[in-house]
């Protein structure tokens, strides 16, 4: 909405530049579209590399041993609460 008001002010002050901006905006948007797609692809690849760098994280996002979850190699996450006494049934 603010962009529209700025364009209206520009149209009042200098209408040829405002009309030129109105015509050139879709062209510039189309020219930058491949760069946006490339940015999305690079973001996805970097996210994949980041996920492969740290495969054994617990659900809280911390490495094994910092919370109540433990990771055993070759298995799924297993819950080991540290704050429960051994004699209390869960």
C-alpha positions in Angstrom: 0.0 0.0 0.0 2.9 2.3 0.8 4.4 1.7 -2.6 1.1 2.7 -4.3 1.1 6.0 -2.3 4.7 6.7 -3.2 3.9 6.0 -6.9 1.0 8.5 -6.7 3.3 11.1 -5.2 5.8 10.4 -8.0 3.0 10.6 -10.6 2.0 14.1 -9.3 5.5 15.3 -9.2 6.9 13.8 -12.4 4.4 11.8 -14.4 6.8 10.6 -17.2 9.1 8.9 -14.7 6.0 7.4 -12.9 4.6 6.0 -16.1 8.1 4.6 -17.1 8.3 2.9 -13.7 4.9 1.5 -14.2 5.9 0.0 -17.6 9.4 -1.2 -16.5 8.4 -2.9 -13.2 6.9 -6.1 -14.8 9.9 -6.4 -17.1 12.4 -6.1 -14.2 10.3 -8.6 -12.2 10.4 -11.1 -15.1 14.2 -10.6 -15.5 14.8 -11.3 -11.8 12.6 -14.3 -11.7 15.3 -16.8 -12.6 17.5 -15.4 -9.9 14.7 -16.0 -7.3 14.4 -19.6 -8.5 18.2 -20.0 -8.2 18.1 -18.5 -4.7 15.4 -21.1 -3.7 17.5 -23.9 -5.1 20.7 -22.8 -3.3 18.8 -22.4 -0.1 17.5 -26.0 -0.4 20.9 -27.4 -1.2 22.5 -25.6 1.8 19.7 -26.8 4.0 20.4 -30.4 2.8 24.1 -30.0 3.4 23.4 -28.6 6.9 21.1 -31.6 7.7 23.7 -34.1 6.5 26.4 -32.5 8.6 24.6 -33.1 11.8 22.6 -36.3 11.5 22.3 -37.2 15.1 20.5 -34.3 16.7 17.8 -34.7 19.2 14.3 -33.2 18.7 15.2 -30.2 20.8 18.0 -29.3 18.3 20.9 -29.9 20.6 23.6 -32.5 20.3 23.1 -35.8 22.2 23.6 -35.5 25.9 22.4 -31.9 26.4 18.7 -32.8 27.1 16.6 -35.8 28.2 17.0 -37.5 24.8 19.7 -40.0 23.9 20.7 -41.3 20.4 21.9 -44.7 19.8 23.7 -45.4 16.5 21.6 -47.4 14.2 18.3 -46.8 16.0 15.7 -44.1 16.3 15.6 -41.6 19.1 15.0 -43.2 22.5 13.8 -41.2 25.4 15.9 -41.3 28.6 14.5 -38.7 31.0 17.2 -37.6 33.4 14.9 -35.9 35.9 13.0 -39.0 37.0 14.3 -41.2 39.9 15.0 -44.8 39.0 12.4 -46.3 41.4 9.4 -44.2 40.1 7.4 -46.1 37.4 6.7 -44.1 34.3 
